[in-house]
Amino acid sequence: MLNRDVPDDNLYRHRVRYLRWAAISTAAVTYLLIILGSTVRVTESGMGCRGWPLCDGALGPRVDHFHSIMEQSHRYVVVLVTVGVIVTALAAWRLRGRLPAVVAPALAGAGIIVVQIVLGAITVWTHNAPVTVALHLLVAMVFLAVAVATAVASVVGRKRDVPMGSRRLGWLGWSAVTATFVLMISGSMVVDGGASKACPSWPLCTSGHAALPLVVIQMSHRVVVGLASIAIVAFSLQALRRWAGHIAGARGIAIAVIVALGVQIGVGGLDAVMKAPAALQDVHLAFAAAIWAGVVCLATLGWLHAAQAPGEPGTPGAQLAGSIEAGSRASSPV
């Protein structure tokens, strides 16, 4: 007798592979898009095309104009990401019955990319006003987080359900995510507020002749870096100590986040001492985006596995539950 479930299973596996390919590719291209956007900004190519969506009335850039090529190339990659988001959302919706955890971030990504495209147009129409540029970058970081969460959910899925009111992710995880995003906001304020070169010394501001408001912005950012670093390292160490044994990928991601954070702090110090050259600003943002993606990835893993809920191996709740269970067995009559 033929097994009629086999074709359905094969179709399901094919759709899952397709979803994973789309989600992971979209997240990767989104990261590259943020780096390209940073390059457009630090090379002052934001107005390389004075119109939107066309570049000075044409579909393509002026091939003899560097800034035009940079700006229009950024727009082409936006199109690639948009297609990836739509494909991912459709693939996730088709699997909503079996992979419900991936649906919400996939659909959220489709909504956010629309907002981001409109912000990009407004940024051009306002001639790169600092407020719109900063908001454009922050929404890009939110979109990167959603793209990463979608990719992780497509691979992992929701591992278990827990009772209402139970914590899926502990306060350290939420603190690290929040602190990292605040760090992104702080860094954006430094760049778009013109404070990148305010303190050509590190870690304290002991030299330079910048206006006091710029020095305050720069030093406030360094304080935020210190506080955010504590939250990020604490969360990463928690993942290393409690999750590494039963959550695949947690150990490698946690180590990568800690290493990237250390490199980023070094790049930040070098950036300050060298008065923020364009190349270092690009590298600085690349590591910032990588750390943000890593923290979100780790937090998503913890949430999907309900790492902080009772019953999961390696958590305090699980240890308490195990002790109670062992005590019950010991006291039960044979």
N, C-alpha and C positions, 0 to 999 in steps of 0.2 A: 504493500500500500504506500502510495506516495505521501510525503510530508508536505502538506500545503503551506506550512508556516515558513518553509525554507525561502521561497521567493520574497516573502515579506521581510524576513530577517536580512536577506541580502540587500534589499532595497533600503532598509533602515541603516545598515552599515554604510552603504554608499552615501546616503544623505548626511550621515554624521561626519564622514570623511570630507565631504564637500563643505559642510558648515565649518569644520575645524580649519580647513585650508583657507576659506574666505575670511574667517575671524582673525586668524593669526597673521595672514597677509595684510589685512586692513590695519591691524595694530602696528605692524612693522613699518608700513608705508606712512602711517600717521606720525610715528616717531621721526622718520626721515623728513616729513613735511615740516615739522616743528624746527628741525635743524636748518632746513632750507629757508624757512621764514626768518630765523635768526640771522642767517647770512644776508638775506635781503635787507634786514634792518641795519646791521652793522656796516654794510657797504653803502648805506644810504640809497638803496635802489627802490625804496617803497613807492616813489613817484616816477619810476621808470616808464610806467604806462599811465598816462594822465586821464584815462577813461576806464570805465568798467561796464560790461565784462570784456569789451574789445580793448585792444592795446592801440590807442591813438587811431581808432576807427578800423583797425585791421585785426584779423584772427591771430596772426603771428606777430612776434616782436620785430623790431628793427634789428637786423642781423649785424649792423655796424655799431650798435649801441649797447654797451655792457649792461647798464642798469635796466634797459628794456628787456634784454634777454633774461636777466635774473628774475624780474617781476613776473614776466609772462610764464616762465618755467615753473614758478611757484603756483600759478593758477592752473597749469596743466596737471600738476601733481594733486591739486585739490580735486580736480575732476576724477582722477584715479581713485582717491580716497572715497569720494562720494559714491562712485560705482560700487566700491567694495562694501561700503556701509549698507547700501540698498540690497545687494546680493546677500550679505550676512543676515540682515533683518528678515528677508523672505525665507532664507534657509532655516533660521531659528523658528519662525512662525510655523513652518511645516512640521517641525519636530516638537511643537509646544506640549504635546501629550506625554512625550518620553523625556524630554530635556527642558522642563519648565524654567529652570534656573537661568537659562541663557536668553530667554525671551525678553525680560525686562531691560537688561543692559543693551541688547541689540536694538530694541525699539527706541530706547532713550538716545542711543547714538544717532539714529536716523533723525530724531528731532533736533539734537544739538548741532548736527552738521548744517542744518538749514539756518539756524541762528548764526553759526560761524560764518557762513557764506554772506549773509546779510551784513554782518559786522565788517567783513572784509571790504564789501562795497562801500559802506559808510566811511571806512578808514581812508579809502581812495578819494571819495567825494569831499572829505574834510581835510584833504591834503596832509594826511598822516598826523592828525592832532594827537598829542601825547596820551590823552585820555582814551581815545579809541584804539590806539596802538596797544596800550596796556591791557585794555579789556579784551582785545582780540587775542592776545597771548594767553590770558587767564582762561578764556573759554576754550582755547586750544588745549590747555592742560587738563581741563575738565573732560574734554572729548577724548584725550589720550587715556585718561583713567577709565572711562567707560569702555573704550576699545580694548584695553588690557583685561578688564573684568569680563568682557564678552568672550575673549579668547580663552581665558582660564576656565570659565564656566563651560565652554564648548568641549574642553578636554577632560575636565574633572567631573562636571555635573554636581548636583547636590547630593552629597554622600549620605546624609541621614536627616530625618526630621526630629525636632525636639519639641517638648511641650511649650505652649505659649508662655511668654515671660522669661524663658530661659535665654541666657546669653550665648549667642553663637560666636561672638568675637569679644574679647575682653577690653577693658578700658585702655590698656597699653596699645592695642591695635588701633582703636579709634583715635587715641591721642597722637600716634605717629602719623596717621593719615591727615588729621587736622593740622598738625604742626608743619608737615611738609608742604601742604597747600598754602598755609600762611607764609612760609618761607618763599614760595613762588611769588606771592603778592609783594612781599618785601623786596625781593630782587627786582621785580618789575618796576617798583617805585624808584629804586636806585637808578636804573637805566633811563626810564622815561622822565624822571625828575632832574636829570642832568647831574647826578651825584656820583657817577662812576669814578671820576678822577678827584673827588673831594679830599680823599685821605691817601696820599701816596706813601703810606707806611702801614705795617701790619704786625700784630693784631690791633694795636692801639693807634689812635690818630695823633701822631707826635710831630707831623710836618705838614706842609702845605699852607696855602693862604686862601682857601675857598671860603665862600660866605657861610655863616653859621648855620642857616637852614639846611644847606647841602651836607655839612658835616654831621648834623643831627640825623639826617636820613641815612647816611652811610653807616654811622655808628649804631643806629637802631637796627639796621640790617644785620650787623655783626652780632648783636645781642640775640636777635632772632635765630641766627645760624647756630649759636651756642645752645640755646634752649631746644631747638628742633633736633639738633644732633643727639642730645641726650635722649629724647623721645624715640628717635629712629634706632639708635643703638640698643636701647632697652627692649624695644619690641623685637628687634632682630635676634637678640640674645635669648629672649623668651622662646622664639621659634626654634632656635638651635637647641635649647635645653629640653623643651617639652613636646615639640612637634616632629623633630627630625626622624624619630623612630617609626612614626606611623603615617606621616603625611608626605607623600612623594614630592620631591622638588623643594621642600621647605628649607632644607639645609643649604643647598646650593644658592638659592635665592637670597637667603639671609646673609650668607658670607659675601655674595656679590654686592649687596646693598652696603654692608659695612665697608668693604674695600672701596667702592665708588664714592662713598661719603668721605673717606680719608683723602682720596685723590682730589675730590671736589674742594675740600678745604684748602689743600695745597695750591690748587689752581686759582682759587679765590684770593689767597694771599699774594701769589705771583701777579695776578691781574691788578691788584691794588698797587703794588710796588712799581710795576711797569706802566702805570697810568692807563690801564684798560685798553690795550691794543685790540683791534677788531678781531684778529684771529683767536686771541685768548677769550674774548667775550663769547665767541661762538663755541669754543670748547667748554667754557663755564656753563652755558645754557644746555649743551649736550649732556653733560654729567648731571645737571639739575633735573632734566627731563628723565634721564635714566634712573636716578634715585627715586623720583616720583613714581615712575612705572613699576620699579621694584617693590616699593612699599605697598602700592595698590595691589600688585600681584600677590604679595605675601598675605595681605589682609583678606583678599578674595579667597585664597586657599583656606585660611583659617575660618572664614565665614561659611564656606561650602561644606567644610568638614565639621562645623559646629565645635571648633577646637576647645572652647571654654565651657561648653555645656556638660553637665554631669554625664558620666558614662563613657566618655572618650578616653582611651588609654593615655596616660601621662599627664592628665589634668588633675587638679586637686579634687574636683568633684568625683572623678573616676576612682581616685585612690580611696576616698571616703566610702564610695559605694562598694568598692572591692573589699574594704575592711569589714563593712557591715555584712556583706554576703559571706565572707569567710567566717565571721563570728556566728552567723546563723547556721552554717553547715556544721561548725564545731559543736554547737549546743543541741543540734538535732539528734534524736535517738537513731541509732543504727538499725 
